[in-house]
Amino acid sequence: MQIAEFSRRTGLSTHTLRYYEKLGLLNDIRRDQAGRRMYQSKDIEWASFINRLKETGMPLKNIIRYAGLRSAGDSTLQQRQALLTEHRIQLQQRIREEQQHLNALDAKIEWYRQQT
């Protein structure tokens, strides 16, 4: 599929896709005879995972590191697992903090309900 369709399926803009390719996050993208990018379904899965890491707050430098380890093959499985485990710990902490914020808001909303 061409970049417009790939963009639609992944929810990533064509500009972002080109940028990710430049950074090395999306590599080995095939091209047709006219030089147009031709994405495959495996690329959708990978782009979706990149997007998930980004949306969960993983810094771009760590996503690039993860992508490099992934490209290096199975000898990096433990390093990739460690990177994702560290990200998971940080995400859990952020979720706990957000839950505390939510609880404080709920308490304030309840206070207003009782006042009216």
C-alpha positions as CSV (number, residue, x, y, z in Angstrom):
1,M,0.0,0.0,0.0
2,Q,1.1,3.5,-0.7
3,I,1.9,6.2,1.9
4,A,-1.6,7.8,1.9
5,E,-3.3,4.5,2.7
6,F,-0.6,3.6,5.2
7,S,-1.1,6.9,6.9
8,R,-4.9,6.4,7.1
9,R,-4.5,2.9,8.6
10,T,-1.9,3.9,11.2
11,G,-3.2,7.3,12.1
12,L,0.2,8.8,11.5
13,S,0.6,11.7,9.0
14,T,2.6,11.2,5.9
15,H,5.0,13.9,7.3
16,T,5.5,11.8,10.4
17,L,6.0,8.6,8.4
18,R,8.7,10.3,6.3
19,Y,10.3,11.6,9.5
20,Y,10.2,8.2,11.2
21,E,11.9,6.8,8.1
22,K,14.6,9.4,8.2
23,L,15.2,8.6,11.9
24,G,15.5,4.9,11.1
25,L,12.3,3.9,12.9
26,L,10.7,2.7,9.7
27,N,13.4,1.0,7.6
28,D,13.4,-1.5,4.7
29,I,10.4,0.2,3.2
30,R,10.1,-1.1,-0.3
31,R,9.6,1.2,-3.3
32,D,7.9,0.6,-6.6
33,Q,9.5,1.4,-9.9
34,A,8.5,5.0,-9.7
35,G,10.2,5.3,-6.3
36,R,7.0,5.5,-4.2
37,R,7.0,3.9,-0.8
38,M,5.1,0.6,-0.7
39,Y,4.2,-0.5,2.8
40,Q,3.3,-4.0,4.0
41,S,1.0,-5.2,6.7
42,K,4.0,-5.9,8.9
43,D,4.9,-2.3,8.7
44,I,1.4,-1.4,10.1
45,E,2.0,-3.5,13.2
46,W,5.4,-1.9,13.7
47,A,4.2,1.7,13.1
48,S,1.3,1.0,15.5
49,F,3.8,-0.2,18.2
50,I,5.9,2.9,17.7
51,N,2.8,5.0,18.1
52,R,1.8,3.2,21.2
53,L,5.3,3.8,22.7
54,K,5.0,7.4,21.9
55,E,1.5,7.8,23.3
56,T,2.6,6.1,26.5
57,G,5.3,8.7,26.9
58,M,8.4,6.9,25.8
59,P,11.0,9.5,24.7
60,L,11.8,9.5,21.0
61,K,15.5,8.7,21.8
62,N,14.4,5.5,23.6
63,I,12.1,4.5,20.7
64,I,15.0,5.0,18.3
65,R,17.2,2.9,20.6
66,Y,14.5,0.2,20.7
67,A,14.2,0.2,16.9
68,G,17.9,-0.1,16.6
69,L,18.0,-3.1,18.9
70,R,15.0,-4.6,17.0
71,S,16.9,-4.2,13.8
72,A,20.0,-5.9,15.3
73,G,18.0,-9.2,15.7
74,D,17.4,-11.8,18.4
75,S,20.7,-11.2,20.1
76,T,19.1,-8.0,21.6
77,L,16.0,-9.6,23.0
78,Q,17.1,-9.1,26.7
79,Q,18.0,-5.5,26.0
80,R,14.7,-4.8,24.4
81,Q,12.8,-6.5,27.2
82,A,14.8,-4.4,29.7
83,L,14.0,-1.2,27.9
84,L,10.3,-2.0,27.7
85,T,10.3,-3.1,31.4
86,E,11.8,0.2,32.4
87,H,9.2,2.1,30.3
88,R,6.5,0.0,32.0
89,I,7.7,1.0,35.4
90,Q,7.6,4.7,34.5
91,L,4.2,4.3,32.9
92,Q,2.8,2.7,36.0
93,Q,4.2,5.6,38.1
94,R,2.5,8.1,35.8
95,I,-0.8,6.2,36.0
96,R,-0.6,6.3,39.8
97,E,0.0,10.0,39.7
98,E,-2.8,10.6,37.3
99,Q,-5.1,8.5,39.5
100,Q,-4.2,10.7,42.5
101,H,-5.1,13.8,40.4
102,L,-8.4,12.2,39.3
103,N,-9.2,11.4,43.0
104,A,-8.5,15.0,44.0
105,L,-10.8,16.3,41.2
106,D,-13.5,13.8,42.1
107,A,-13.3,15.0,45.7
108,K,-13.6,18.6,44.7
109,I,-16.6,17.8,42.3
110,E,-18.3,16.0,45.2
111,W,-17.7,19.0,47.5
112,Y,-19.5,21.2,44.9
113,R,-22.3,18.7,44.6
114,Q,-22.9,18.9,48.3
115,Q,-22.9,22.7,48.2
116,T,-25.7,22.9,45.7
